[in-house]
């Protein structure tokens, strides 16, 4: 049985696919199987994947005849085929440093009960250039999973790229993983919550993966369309239900501040914002109250700052 099952779910990433696969096959740790999946690509992906079909590391090679409509369906398929102790979902437009598996497994082996481990990932533009410098310390942080959810995942998806994670396969299969298939963009966030609630989490503050940023990135699309709130409220409800513990007012306030910030940054349409308001009213009314309050505060603050700029408050 391999230590790690590496799953590459691909859809129309022919231009990046060879670099991704070669960064896996040339890992310094070779204790893995490789599962190649294609979701009915319309570019040259299948021809590239076919070149690797009979590679000794490739244990599964699956090409869909019909597009599944969701990357999370492909994740679940890959994990269902996996045999390893851990799974590495290596997205097809990213690539890894060649020591990724060696260093991540070394960290996992130092701690007990690790259900999820992740490193940092460099933000890379479409041309393969680093978008900005990472603040790396090489430090390792250990968290109890429930503590991690409450400190970090309750307000945002801080694990910003699945390619930088190792997930305990049995823990993945013990989750209600089919729930992520009903989500368009935030299924990864929900998955991390479900997994972290089962055990411990380790973070390696070192960039061992490369996250390619472009217009089709799931997370970027989620933010621009406001779905990080519509689907995020579902995740907040899941945490409240699974922990059987009320959400703190400070946590609701954080959601409200983020809502105002993203609305200003991306200019949500009135239709989208109306949907978010209805969802908040239904499931998390406190967020809605804080949202209107903080929006008013923000507006008054800007008016006051503008009046100072024009000398209106001079002498007061």
C-alpha positions in Angstrom: 0.0 0.0 0.0 1.5 3.4 -1.0 1.9 6.0 1.8 0.3 8.7 -0.4 -2.3 8.6 -3.2 -1.7 11.6 -5.4 -4.9 12.6 -7.3 -4.7 14.9 -10.3 -8.2 16.1 -11.3 -7.9 17.8 -14.6 -10.2 19.9 -16.8 -8.9 21.9 -19.7 -5.4 22.6 -18.3 -3.4 21.2 -21.1 -0.9 24.0 -21.0 0.0 23.3 -17.4 -0.5 19.6 -17.2 3.0 18.3 -18.1 4.6 20.6 -15.5 2.2 19.4 -12.9 2.7 15.7 -13.5 6.5 15.9 -13.8 6.6 17.8 -10.4 4.9 14.7 -8.9 6.8 12.0 -10.6 10.2 13.6 -9.7 9.4 13.9 -6.0 12.3 13.0 -3.7 9.9 10.7 -1.8 8.6 8.0 -4.2 6.2 6.3 -1.8 3.1 7.2 -3.8 0.6 6.1 -6.4 -0.7 8.5 -9.0 -4.4 8.8 -10.0 -5.1 10.7 -13.2 -8.6 12.0 -13.8 -10.0 14.0 -16.7 -13.5 15.6 -16.6 -14.2 15.5 -20.3 -11.7 18.2 -21.4 -12.1 19.8 -24.8 -8.4 20.9 -25.2 -5.3 18.7 -25.6 -5.4 17.4 -22.1 -6.3 13.8 -22.9 -3.5 13.4 -25.3 -1.0 14.6 -22.7 -2.6 12.3 -20.0 -2.4 9.4 -22.4 1.4 9.7 -22.5 1.5 8.8 -18.8 -1.2 6.1 -18.8 1.3 3.3 -18.6 3.8 4.9 -16.2 4.5 2.5 -13.3 3.4 5.1 -10.8 0.0 5.5 -12.4 -2.5 3.2 -10.7 -5.7 4.7 -12.1 -6.4 6.6 -15.3 -10.0 7.8 -15.7 -11.4 10.0 -18.5 -15.1 11.0 -18.1 -17.3 10.8 -21.2 -19.5 13.5 -19.7 -18.4 16.5 -17.7 -19.3 16.1 -14.0 -20.0 19.8 -13.5 -18.0 20.0 -10.3 -14.4 19.7 -9.3 -15.5 18.3 -6.0 -17.2 15.3 -7.7 -13.8 14.6 -9.1 -12.1 14.9 -5.7 -14.5 12.4 -4.2 -14.0 10.0 -7.1 -10.2 10.2 -6.8 -10.3 9.6 -3.0 -12.7 6.6 -3.5 -10.0 5.1 -5.8 -7.1 5.8 -3.5 -5.2 3.3 -1.4 -2.8 5.5 0.4 -2.8 6.5 4.1 -2.9 10.1 2.9 -4.2 11.8 -0.2 -2.7 14.7 -2.0 -5.2 16.4 -4.3 -2.8 18.0 -6.7 -4.7 20.4 -8.9 -3.7 20.3 -12.6 -2.8 24.0 -13.0 -0.4 24.0 -10.0 2.9 22.4 -9.4 4.9 21.3 -6.4 8.5 21.7 -5.1 10.2 18.4 -5.5 10.6 17.9 -1.7 6.9 18.5 -1.0 6.0 14.9 -0.1 9.3 14.3 1.8 8.9 17.3 4.0 5.2 17.0 4.6 5.4 13.4 5.6 8.3 14.2 7.9 6.1 16.7 9.7 3.1 14.4 9.8 5.2 11.6 11.4 6.3 14.0 14.2 2.8 14.4 15.6 -0.1 12.1 16.6 -3.5 12.1 15.1 -2.9 14.4 12.2 -5.8 14.5 9.8 -4.7 17.5 7.8 -1.3 19.0 7.1 -0.6 21.9 4.9 2.3 24.1 3.7 2.3 27.5 2.2 1.9 28.0 -1.6 3.5 30.7 -3.6 1.1 32.8 -5.7 2.1 32.4 -9.3 0.7 34.3 -12.3 -0.3 32.7 -15.6 3.3 33.2 -16.9 4.8 31.2 -14.0 6.1 34.3 -12.2 5.8 34.8 -8.4 3.2 37.4 -7.8 4.6 38.5 -4.5 7.1 37.3 -1.9 6.0 34.9 0.7 6.8 35.5 4.4 8.3 32.1 5.2 9.7 31.1 8.6 10.0 27.3 8.2 8.2 27.0 11.6 5.8 24.2 12.2 2.5 24.9 14.0 0.3 22.2 15.6 -3.4 22.7 16.4 -6.2 20.6 17.8 -8.6 20.4 15.0 -11.6 21.9 16.8 -9.4 24.8 18.0 -8.2 25.3 14.4 -11.8 25.5 13.1 -12.8 28.1 15.7 -9.7 30.2 15.3 -9.3 30.2 11.5 -11.9 28.3 9.4 -15.0 29.8 11.0 -14.5 33.2 9.3 -12.7 32.3 6.1 -11.0 29.6 4.1 -7.4 30.2 5.1 -6.2 26.9 3.4 -6.3 28.7 0.1 -5.2 25.9 -2.2 -5.9 22.2 -1.9 -2.6 21.4 -3.7 -0.7 22.4 -0.6 -2.4 19.8 1.7 -2.1 16.2 2.8 -5.3 14.7 4.0 -5.8 11.5 6.0 -7.7 9.3 3.6 -9.9 7.5 6.2 -10.7 10.8 7.9 -11.9 12.1 4.5 -14.1 9.1 3.9 -15.6 9.5 7.4 -16.9 12.9 6.6 -20.2 13.7 4.9 -18.1 14.3 1.8 -21.1 14.2 -0.6 -22.1 17.5 0.8 -19.3 19.3 -1.0 -20.7 18.1 -4.4 -23.8 20.4 -3.8 -21.5 23.4 -3.5 -20.3 25.3 -6.5 -17.2 27.0 -5.1 -16.7 26.6 -1.4 -16.7 22.8 -1.1 -13.0 22.8 -0.2 -13.7 25.0 2.8 -16.5 22.8 4.0 -14.3 19.7 3.5 -11.5 21.2 5.6 -14.0 21.9 8.4 -15.4 18.4 8.4 -11.9 16.8 8.4 -10.4 19.1 11.1 -13.2 18.4 13.5 -11.9 14.8 13.6 -8.3 15.2 14.7 -5.2 17.4 14.6 -3.8 19.9 12.1 -0.2 20.8 11.2 0.9 23.9 9.3 4.3 24.2 7.8 5.3 27.8 7.2 7.3 27.1 4.1 6.2 27.4 0.4 6.3 23.8 -0.9 3.6 24.3 -3.6 2.9 26.8 -6.4 -0.6 28.1 -6.8 -1.3 29.5 -10.2 -3.6 32.5 -10.1 -5.9 33.2 -13.1 -9.4 34.2 -13.8 -10.8 30.7 -13.6 -9.6 30.0 -10.0 -12.4 28.7 -7.9 -11.6 30.9 -4.9 -11.3 34.1 -7.0 -14.6 33.4 -8.7 -16.2 32.7 -5.3 -15.2 36.1 -3.9 -16.3 38.1 -7.0 -19.7 36.4 -7.2 -20.4 36.7 -3.5 -20.7 32.9 -3.2 -18.1 32.9 -0.4 -20.9 34.3 1.7 -23.9 32.4 0.3 -22.1 29.1 0.6 -20.1 30.3 3.6 -23.3 30.8 5.7 -23.9 27.1 5.1 -20.5 26.3 6.5 -21.1 28.5 9.5 -24.4 26.6 10.1 -22.5 23.3 9.8 -20.0 24.4 12.5 -22.8 25.5 14.8 -24.6 22.2 14.3 -21.6 19.8 14.6 -20.1 21.5 17.6 -23.5 22.0 19.3 -22.3 25.4 20.4 -23.5 28.9 19.6 -21.5 31.2 17.3 -19.9 34.1 19.2 -21.0 37.6 18.5 -17.4 38.5 17.7 -17.4 35.8 15.0 -20.7 37.2 13.6 -19.1 40.7 13.6 -16.1 39.4 11.7 -18.4 38.0 9.0 -20.2 41.4 8.8 -17.0 43.3 8.4 -15.8 40.9 5.7 -19.1 41.3 3.9 -18.8 45.1 3.7 -15.2 44.8 2.6 -15.9 42.4 -0.2 -19.0 44.3 -1.3 -16.9 47.4 -1.7 -14.0 45.6 -3.3 -16.0 43.5 -5.9 -19.1 45.6 -6.3 -21.7 42.8 -5.7 -24.8 43.4 -7.9 -28.0 44.3 -6.0 -29.3 40.8 -7.0 -26.4 39.0 -5.4 -26.4 41.2 -2.3 -30.1 40.7 -1.9 -29.5 36.9 -1.9 -26.9 37.3 0.7 -29.2 39.4 2.9 -32.0 36.8 2.6 -29.6 34.0 3.5 -28.3 35.9 6.5 -31.8 36.8 7.6 -32.8 33.1 7.5 -29.8 31.5 9.1 -27.6 34.1 10.9 -29.6 37.2 11.8 -26.9 38.6 14.0 -24.6 38.9 10.9 -27.3 41.0 9.2 -27.6 43.4 12.1 -23.8 43.8 12.3 -23.7 44.2 8.5 -26.1 47.2 8.4 -24.5 48.7 11.5 -21.0 48.4 10.2 -22.0 49.7 6.7 -23.5 52.8 8.3 -20.4 53.3 10.4 -18.2 52.9 7.4 -20.3 55.4 5.4 -20.3 58.0 8.2 -16.5 57.6 8.7 -15.9 58.2 5.1 -18.1 61.3 5.1 -16.3 62.6 8.2 -12.9 61.9 6.7 -13.9 63.7 3.4 -15.1 66.8 5.4 -11.7 67.0 7.1 -10.0 66.9 3.7 -12.0 70.0 2.7 -11.4 71.8 5.9 -15.1 71.7 7.0 -14.1 70.6 10.5 -11.3 73.1 10.9 -11.4 74.7 14.3 -13.7 72.2 15.9 
